[in-house]
Amino acid sequence: MSKLVPENMAEVRIKLNDLRQAGQQIDADEFITHVVLHLFQIYLDNAEEGHYDTAEMTNPGLITVNNVNNAKVAQVSAKDKTFAESFRKNALFLRINLEDQADQIAIQNS
């Protein structure tokens, strides 16, 4: 498990349990959506060898990527209705897909 970002449902459950025991009430889908966005930003920064573009969750099934001038350069859609649903179904497949999309965005914008 990444110390900062859960990578599968088992790790999400552990993190949610820890947060709830600390008194924080967090919706699981909202948490997973945040996790997916965080993972994608990590993959994008890795692909671009630095933080040049910024990802934002436009809605639960769409990530928009903006460049340093805040112009939209790409969008990434969930394979299912939402990224949380995709993560729940197959987190590994989603992570591979997100990393591939980040690589493609980096290539297109280099």
C-alpha positions as CSV (number, residue, x, y, z in Angstrom):
1,M,0.0,0.0,0.0
2,S,1.2,3.5,-0.8
3,K,1.6,5.4,2.4
4,L,-0.4,8.3,1.1
5,V,-2.8,7.0,-1.6
6,P,-4.8,3.7,-1.4
7,E,-4.5,1.6,-4.6
8,N,-7.3,-0.9,-4.1
9,M,-10.5,-1.5,-2.2
10,A,-8.8,-3.3,0.7
11,E,-6.5,-0.3,1.2
12,V,-9.5,2.1,0.8
13,R,-11.4,0.2,3.5
14,I,-8.4,0.5,5.9
15,K,-8.0,4.2,5.3
16,L,-11.7,4.9,5.6
17,N,-11.8,2.9,8.9
18,D,-8.8,4.9,10.2
19,L,-10.5,8.2,9.2
20,R,-13.8,7.2,10.8
21,Q,-12.1,6.1,14.0
22,A,-10.5,9.6,14.1
23,G,-14.0,11.1,14.0
24,Q,-14.2,12.0,10.3
25,Q,-17.4,11.0,8.5
26,I,-16.4,10.5,4.8
27,D,-18.6,9.1,2.0
28,A,-16.8,6.1,0.4
29,D,-17.6,7.1,-3.2
30,E,-16.4,10.6,-2.6
31,F,-13.2,9.3,-1.0
32,I,-12.6,6.9,-3.9
33,T,-13.2,9.7,-6.4
34,H,-10.6,11.8,-4.6
35,V,-8.2,8.8,-4.6
36,V,-8.6,8.3,-8.3
37,L,-7.9,12.0,-9.0
38,H,-4.8,11.9,-6.8
39,L,-3.5,8.8,-8.5
40,F,-4.1,10.3,-12.0
41,Q,-2.2,13.5,-11.0
42,I,0.7,11.3,-9.7
43,Y,0.7,9.4,-13.1
44,L,0.5,12.6,-15.1
45,D,3.4,14.3,-13.1
46,N,5.4,11.2,-13.6
47,A,4.8,11.0,-17.3
48,E,5.6,14.7,-17.8
49,E,8.6,14.5,-15.5
50,G,7.2,17.3,-13.3
51,H,4.0,19.1,-12.5
52,Y,3.1,20.9,-15.7
53,D,-0.6,20.1,-16.2
54,T,-3.3,19.9,-13.5
55,A,-6.1,17.4,-13.3
56,E,-9.5,18.2,-11.9
57,M,-12.5,16.0,-11.4
58,T,-15.1,17.7,-13.6
59,N,-17.8,15.3,-12.5
60,P,-17.6,11.8,-10.9
61,G,-17.0,10.2,-14.3
62,L,-14.7,12.8,-16.0
63,I,-11.3,14.2,-15.3
64,T,-10.2,17.4,-17.1
65,V,-6.6,18.2,-17.6
66,N,-5.5,21.9,-17.8
67,N,-2.1,23.2,-18.8
68,V,-0.1,25.9,-17.0
69,N,-2.2,28.6,-18.8
70,N,-5.4,26.9,-17.5
71,A,-6.4,25.9,-21.0
72,K,-8.1,22.5,-21.3
73,V,-5.7,20.1,-23.0
74,A,-7.4,16.7,-22.4
75,Q,-10.2,14.8,-20.8
76,V,-10.3,11.3,-19.3
77,S,-13.6,9.5,-19.0
78,A,-14.4,6.6,-16.6
79,K,-15.1,3.3,-18.3
80,D,-18.2,3.0,-16.1
81,K,-20.7,5.6,-14.9
82,T,-18.2,6.9,-12.3
83,F,-14.5,6.5,-11.5
84,A,-15.6,5.1,-8.1
85,E,-17.6,2.4,-9.8
86,S,-14.6,1.5,-12.0
87,F,-12.3,1.5,-9.0
88,R,-14.7,-0.8,-7.1
89,K,-15.0,-3.2,-10.1
90,N,-11.3,-3.5,-10.9
91,A,-8.8,-1.0,-9.3
92,L,-5.8,-2.5,-11.0
93,F,-7.4,-2.1,-14.5
94,L,-8.4,1.4,-13.7
95,R,-4.9,2.4,-12.5
96,I,-3.3,0.9,-15.6
97,N,-5.8,2.8,-17.8
98,L,-5.2,6.0,-15.9
99,E,-1.4,5.6,-16.2
100,D,-1.8,4.9,-20.0
101,Q,-4.0,8.0,-20.4
102,A,-1.5,10.1,-18.5
103,D,1.3,8.9,-20.8
104,Q,-0.7,9.7,-23.9
105,I,-1.5,13.2,-22.6
106,A,2.2,13.8,-21.8
107,I,3.2,12.7,-25.4
108,Q,0.5,14.9,-27.0
109,N,1.6,17.9,-25.1
110,S,5.4,17.6,-25.3
